[in-house]
């Protein structure tokens, strides 16, 4: 297929941005192409451009560096270039470095030199330890947020000696602790706040191609041991090990010699560029490109449209193909004539638009006007903990991190504290205590940073009447108008409102007067209810005498408007009167019992009423259960320990990855209809076939960076999570000693009965014959958000951080019967 270019009356001389010229022959008829001379020029220059790891990311793509300049840039290239960095005063100050005081406690406050590395992506600091200096770095891309002033628990407690204007907090993704700092002056603190914001914005705007450029350049710089801008074979071998490939010495040396045109046992300038071009070659992408472009090796807009249609793109139109060319093509001459070269094709496939996750699902796209019970709601258990539930620290920062991950329901274990102030901690353990009012302040300040939709405070109340009244007072005074204190619709106070109606509002989940009482007249907290049921099952005697009698204060009871905690003992199979404002809290054991014994009745219960599920108290190490079982039955508030990484949190992140990561995901229709017949234990016959061809991987991370000879032996496993009949896992063979560009070409197929509940998890592991495989990376997403065709999977770490530029390249086919 092809399309004619705009009419040109005569042969023209084209001058390219680099200064070269060539003849342009006017096309004639359907399928006309660039002249051979022009085409060859484009291919040569673009091949050099996309493989040149020495071009600083962010430089103008239409002006690839001349080969004569490459030697000079090996040692001195930066991201952004040093000239561009020094154009900004804030970044320049960071490059010079600052002596900042790190604050850990009232007594531990150490001054250190912090300096931005010239790559623009990492910050170096040095500290003195007995005997030897210790050097450390942290990466700008791992920063979650930068806060000014006393906006962290650490600075509020220990930073009083420093003016807020001199203080800043660097909060990291994952489990790394905050970095609380005090600068010598307010201006210096501001320079770091502004500078880090600019660098983070620049990183977010980097394309996958630019990330790869920088990634390769950083290894080039490290492998050039004597910094002479030349690469010996020994240095090339070191480079290969750094980037996770153990290439046969004979093959590596042959490749080295093929690029050593000067025959001096050193690669320099264009020779290094050629070596990198061969190393970064993607034959599987080139084959796909040739299939659609034909012999002339350029895609016209109609040919790109054909590719998009074969990909199953719903929005595939000629205008869409033309837009992609204008967005991703790197060469201006090709772009002007609506042509896409191999380089532009790769740029597109490596972009978010070419990834496996449907871009349309990354913003809020679902109906947010249905009752709360119709949504899965991202929920946390023991939110205050940062580690073990036996002796770990409690922190308001744990709430901030949960909100940063899209959590919308957090737990507060409230106990009597000194001075009439309730505290939060894991009762009867060695976990540290934090003030209830400090947590509510963190809710006020951070609950709606990522998502505007409502937050639910799940109160686990162990306080007496006086401190309960203090809790209610703090909730009202600190949250103000954020707090829901009465029904939104006074005509129908029992009907649950929608997330849209509750934007920016905070709901309290707690006991409501008059409350259900047990046999001796006591009112029990949610956790006590479940403990009582477990003790009955285990026949533990005399437990009732050891429990403290409790009552609920009217002040706190009044705040439980739409989330009134109640006990769920049994489920009636027949029709029952809906009570939408009641919320039941169940342990994972109790929830599994309902799923197993009542099936459809539990699903129907969850169509009109909220259910919260939490981990068993026996999970002393804060481990998690699989949330998928609970979602299968329509449970909305499936609470997990957010501080504990693992496949369970990967599933939670995958479930709430879509819909703008707002923490609310609309349940499938079969889990919302009051008269539904759906039973997750009896789902019916298969109706969807998922076929995934695992093709290649790119730039997988090394697991043992301290041991250069350690190279991963990667395998890929695809895991399916859904109703029990759909759960499955299949994996490829492993590839020996190649984490840089392993190739599989293996097909994995799955038959699915309830595709609307399925999560697909892509996992890469390092194969080991004598011990369990080591985790390399993963990515999890809902099947309904998985795009078909040739797609890149952008891998994440255990903590959910990006492993860019590490990717999987797969072909996906979904067929519904």
Secondary structure by P-SEA (a helix, b strand, c coil): ccccccccccbbbbbccccbbbbbbbbccccccccaaaaaaaaaaaaaaaacccccccccccccccccccccccccccccccccccccaaaaaaaaccbbbbbccccbbbbbbbbbcccccbbbbbbbcccbbbbbccccccccccccccccccccccccccccccbbbbbbcccbbbbbbccccaaaaaaaaaaaaaaaaaaaaccaaaaaaaaaaaaaaaacccccccccaaaaaaaaaaacccccaaaaaaaaaaacccccccccaaaaaaaaaaaaccaaaaaaaaacccccccccaaaaaaaaaaaccccccaaaaaaaaacccccaaaaaaccccaaaaaaaaaccccccccccccccccccccccccccccccccccccccccbbbbcaaaaaaaaaacccbbbbbcccccccbbbbccccccbbbbbaaaaaaaaacccccccccbbbbbccccccaaaaaaaaaaaaaaacccccccccccccccccccccccccbbbbbccccccccccccccccaaaaaaaaaaaaaccccccccbbbbbbbaaaaaacccbbbbbbcccccccccccccbbbbbcaaaaaaaaaccaaaaaaaaccbbbbbbccccccccccccaaaaaaacccccccccccccaaaaaaaaaacccccccccccccccccccccccccccccccbbbbbbbccccccccccccccccccbbbbbbbbbcccccccccccccccccccbbbbcbbbbbbbcccccbbbbbbbbbcccccccccccbbbbbcccccccbbbbbcccccccccccbbbbbbbbbbcc
